[in-house]
């Protein structure tokens, strides 16, 4: 069996903790390990291999997180464009042998009861070996309106239901026949592709063309943007599960939380005596208020009434027009070569702290709109400017003129730390023209 971990996400539901370049599965919300790391550990003994489906920006985060807990990811499938779960699962199925069983799981769910989880997976595996498409249903603990529901009779799936209103959700929670749709699946690669071809042939054909155009490099397979963009965006539920006659459901007997809102996060972390949930790195004093959600980060503050945290997406939609960088990235951004932190950002200049990992380097690049001043704090920088390469030691600096081709490299054994001052009329992160790149990123 191959465990396929879906590791996408736009970082909207838990903004400002999560961003599009740091979705919730990589944020350490509940302890020393992220939800992605917990997913790796929970599934490492279940299958013969681990496959992660993600995008270019999050590939390096996933690899770093796996390295941090000394785990090996056997293969990566990198989508150039997010097209929801049906195309993602189709592409991963095409990368496997037809009779290989796939356990498809999200990367951002909380499942603390490992042994109970493994028992449910074994039950799903039994049904998958009989050529069924298996989904996992969670016994409702409350009338949740943020989840889809599966109506079942034993293992037989009667119907799938969309996210209900509160009145309908109360009916579902009491019925004993309706279960939360967990978004986890188990089936043979061949069986899924047969059903996809039968019920969503355009997605099947689009995914097939995209897979045939993909390029492999070691354990990594990239899907080109041009063919990926042509695939219709659709969930596996709409495309296949709601239509197929081969579906079965395993009733999961483990605790489960998709941590899909701050209300859900508050259930795990708890609230104060007045029902207020506070997630902040500084002291927050609340007087004469109750049932609030308060989330503070270095560059944004969210205050909401409990029960309204599903509306965070509306805030993100507005910010997408007014301040897109605020939903895209934190002040500290992780890159394959290390990280940078924006210390100050004002009209005409930006100041960053840059950390380059040992034996790593940035792309060979140039900028059209800014000059850069680099001051080394620790480590030794190998700097290339045009045809010239030289070393910059601690307490030394160098200057990169607008338009000059340059590269920053750390050939040492300790992290390179420097302060970068950018000066120019436009300081956006998209003013990077990459000429050579070790990580094969696009501009």
SVG drawing of the C-alpha trace seen along z (x, -y; Angstrom):
<svg xmlns="http://www.w3.org/2000/svg" viewBox="-34 -56 71 65">
<polyline fill="none" stroke="black" stroke-width="0.4" points="0.0,0.0 1.1,-3.5 0.1,-6.3 -0.6,-9.4 -0.5,-12.6 -2.4,-15.6 -0.4,-18.6 -1.8,-21.7 -3.9,-24.4 -4.3,-28.2 -3.8,-29.2 -7.2,-31.0 -9.1,-29.3 -6.6,-29.9 -5.3,-33.3 -3.3,-35.1 -1.5,-32.0 -1.5,-30.4 -0.7,-32.0 -0.6,-30.7 3.1,-30.0 2.7,-28.6 -0.6,-26.7 -1.8,-25.3 -0.2,-21.8 3.3,-23.4 2.4,-25.7 3.2,-24.2 -0.2,-24.8 -0.4,-22.1 3.1,-21.4 6.6,-20.7 5.5,-19.0 3.3,-20.4 0.2,-18.6 2.2,-17.5 4.9,-15.9 2.2,-14.2 0.6,-12.9 4.0,-11.5 4.6,-9.7 1.0,-8.4 1.3,-6.8 4.9,-5.7 4.2,-2.1 1.0,-1.6 2.3,-1.4 5.4,-0.4 6.0,-4.0 5.0,-7.6 4.0,-9.9 3.4,-13.6 1.3,-15.6 2.1,-19.4 3.3,-22.4 6.8,-23.8 6.6,-26.4 5.6,-23.9 7.8,-21.0 10.8,-22.4 8.8,-23.0 7.6,-19.4 11.2,-18.1 12.6,-20.2 9.8,-19.1 10.4,-15.4 14.2,-15.9 13.5,-17.5 11.9,-14.3 14.3,-12.0 11.6,-10.6 12.0,-9.7 9.4,-10.7 9.7,-8.2 8.2,-10.4 6.8,-13.8 4.3,-14.8 4.5,-18.6 1.4,-20.3 2.1,-23.6 -1.6,-24.6 -4.0,-23.5 -7.0,-21.8 -8.6,-20.2 -8.5,-16.6 -9.9,-14.7 -7.0,-15.7 -4.4,-15.4 -5.5,-11.8 -5.7,-10.9 -2.2,-12.0 -0.9,-10.1 -2.8,-7.0 -1.2,-7.2 2.2,-7.2 1.5,-3.8 1.0,-0.2 -2.7,0.5 -3.3,2.9 -1.5,0.8 -3.8,-0.2 -3.7,-3.9 -4.5,-5.3 -5.2,-9.0 -5.1,-11.3 -5.0,-15.1 -1.8,-16.5 -3.6,-18.8 -5.8,-16.6 -5.4,-15.9 -5.8,-12.2 -4.2,-11.5 -5.3,-7.8 -2.8,-6.0 -3.8,-2.4 -7.5,-3.1 -6.6,-4.9 -4.6,-1.9 -7.5,0.4 -9.8,-1.7 -7.2,-1.7 -7.0,2.1 -10.8,2.2 -10.6,0.0 -7.8,2.0 -10.0,5.1 -12.7,3.4 -10.3,1.8 -8.9,5.2 -12.4,6.2 -12.3,3.3 -14.4,0.8 -13.8,-2.9 -13.6,-3.4 -14.2,-6.5 -13.9,-7.2 -16.9,-8.5 -16.5,-10.2 -19.2,-9.8 -20.5,-13.4 -19.9,-14.8 -21.8,-18.0 -24.1,-19.5 -21.2,-20.8 -22.1,-23.0 -18.6,-23.2 -18.4,-19.5 -20.0,-17.5 -21.9,-14.3 -22.0,-10.7 -25.3,-8.9 -24.6,-5.2 -26.2,-1.9 -23.4,0.2 -20.7,0.2 -23.1,-0.8 -23.0,-4.4 -26.6,-5.7 -25.8,-9.4 -23.3,-12.2 -24.7,-15.5 -23.2,-19.0 -22.5,-21.2 -25.9,-21.7 -27.5,-24.5 -27.7,-24.3 -31.2,-22.8 -30.3,-20.0 -26.9,-19.4 -28.8,-18.8 -30.9,-16.2 -27.8,-14.5 -26.0,-14.5 -29.0,-12.7 -29.8,-10.2 -27.0,-7.7 -26.9,-7.2 -24.9,-10.4 -21.2,-10.8 -18.8,-13.6 -16.9,-13.2 -13.3,-13.0 -11.8,-13.5 -9.7,-10.2 -10.0,-7.4 -8.7,-4.0 -8.8,-2.2 -6.7,-0.5 -5.2,-2.9 -6.9,-1.0 -10.4,-1.1 -10.3,-4.8 -9.1,-5.6 -11.8,-3.4 -14.5,-5.2 -13.0,-8.6 -13.0,-7.7 -16.6,-6.6 -18.0,-9.6 -15.6,-12.5 -13.9,-11.5 -12.7,-15.1 -10.7,-15.1 -9.4,-11.6 -8.2,-12.6 -6.8,-15.9 -4.9,-14.2 -3.6,-11.6 -2.2,-14.2 -0.7,-16.1 0.9,-13.0 2.3,-12.0 3.9,-15.5 5.3,-15.4 9.1,-15.3 10.8,-13.2 14.0,-14.0 14.9,-11.4 12.0,-11.1 10.3,-14.2 7.8,-14.4 6.7,-17.9 3.5,-18.6 3.9,-21.4 1.7,-24.4 0.3,-24.5 -1.3,-21.1 -2.3,-21.4 -4.2,-24.6 -6.4,-22.7 -7.7,-20.2 -11.1,-21.0 -11.0,-21.8 -13.1,-19.3 -13.2,-17.5 -13.1,-13.7 -16.5,-13.7 -18.2,-15.5 -16.2,-13.8 -16.5,-10.2 -17.6,-9.3 -21.2,-10.7 -21.8,-8.9 -20.0,-5.6 -21.8,-2.4 -18.6,-0.9 -18.3,-3.2 -18.2,-1.8 -17.7,-3.6 -15.6,-2.6 -16.9,-4.1 -13.8,-5.5 -13.6,-4.8 -10.9,-7.4 -10.9,-11.0 -10.6,-13.4 -10.4,-17.1 -9.6,-18.8 -8.6,-22.0 -10.4,-23.8 -11.3,-26.9 -10.3,-28.8 -13.4,-27.3 -12.0,-23.8 -8.5,-24.9 -10.1,-26.3 -11.6,-22.9 -8.1,-21.4 -6.3,-24.2 -9.0,-25.3 -10.4,-28.8 -10.3,-31.0 -13.1,-31.2 -15.0,-33.7 -14.8,-31.4 -12.2,-33.5 -9.6,-31.8 -6.3,-33.7 -3.4,-32.6 -0.6,-35.1 3.1,-35.4 2.5,-38.4 0.4,-39.0 -3.2,-39.8 -5.5,-41.3 -9.3,-41.0 -11.8,-42.9 -15.6,-42.3 -15.7,-40.3 -16.6,-36.7 -16.6,-34.0 -14.0,-35.9 -11.2,-34.5 -8.1,-36.6 -5.2,-35.7 -2.1,-37.9 0.9,-37.6 3.8,-39.9 2.0,-41.6 -1.8,-41.0 -4.4,-40.8 -7.7,-38.9 -10.6,-39.4 -13.8,-37.4 -16.8,-36.1 -16.8,-32.4 -18.9,-30.6 -17.9,-33.1 -14.4,-31.9 -15.6,-30.2 -16.0,-33.8 -12.2,-34.3 -12.2,-33.5 -14.2,-36.7 -11.5,-38.7 -8.9,-37.0 -10.9,-37.7 -10.9,-41.4 -7.2,-41.5 -6.5,-39.7 -7.5,-43.0 -6.3,-45.5 -3.1,-43.9 -2.3,-40.6 1.2,-40.2 -0.5,-39.9 -2.3,-36.7 0.6,-35.3 3.5,-35.3 4.5,-35.9 7.2,-38.3 9.5,-35.3 9.4,-33.3 11.0,-29.9 12.9,-29.2 14.7,-26.1 18.0,-27.8 17.0,-29.1 14.7,-31.9 14.3,-35.7 12.5,-38.0 11.2,-41.4 12.3,-43.7 11.0,-47.0 9.1,-47.8 8.5,-51.4 8.1,-53.5 11.3,-53.3 13.2,-50.8 12.9,-47.4 15.2,-45.8 15.5,-42.0 17.4,-39.4 18.5,-36.6 19.7,-33.2 21.3,-30.9 21.7,-27.2 25.2,-25.6 26.2,-24.4 23.2,-26.3 22.9,-29.2 20.3,-31.5 19.6,-31.6 21.8,-33.6 19.5,-36.6 19.0,-40.2 16.5,-43.0 15.0,-45.7 13.8,-48.1 16.1,-47.9 19.6,-48.2 20.7,-45.9 23.2,-46.4 24.4,-43.3 26.0,-43.3 27.3,-40.0 26.5,-39.3 27.8,-35.8 29.2,-33.1 31.0,-33.9 29.2,-34.9 30.5,-33.9 29.2,-36.7 29.1,-36.6 28.6,-39.9 28.9,-39.7 32.0,-37.7 33.6,-38.3 33.3,-36.2 34.6,-37.2 34.1,-36.5 32.4,-38.8 33.1,-38.2 31.3,-39.3 31.0,-43.1 31.8,-43.5 29.4,-44.6 28.9,-44.7 26.6,-46.5 24.5,-45.1 23.5,-47.7 20.2,-47.5 20.4,-45.2 23.6,-43.5 23.6,-39.7 24.5,-38.3 24.3,-35.3 24.6,-34.8 26.1,-31.5 27.1,-29.8 30.0,-27.4 30.6,-27.1 29.4,-24.7 27.4,-27.2 24.3,-29.3 25.1,-32.5 23.3,-35.5 23.2,-38.9 21.1,-42.1 19.9,-43.2 18.7,-46.7 16.8,-47.1 16.3,-50.6 14.2,-51.3 10.8,-52.4 9.4,-48.9 10.4,-46.2 8.0,-43.3 9.2,-39.8 8.3,-39.3 11.2,-41.6 13.5,-38.6 14.7,-37.4 16.3,-34.0 19.0,-33.0 20.2,-29.8 18.5,-28.0 19.5,-24.9 15.9,-24.3 14.4,-24.6 11.9,-27.3 10.1,-29.4 10.4,-33.2"/>
</svg>
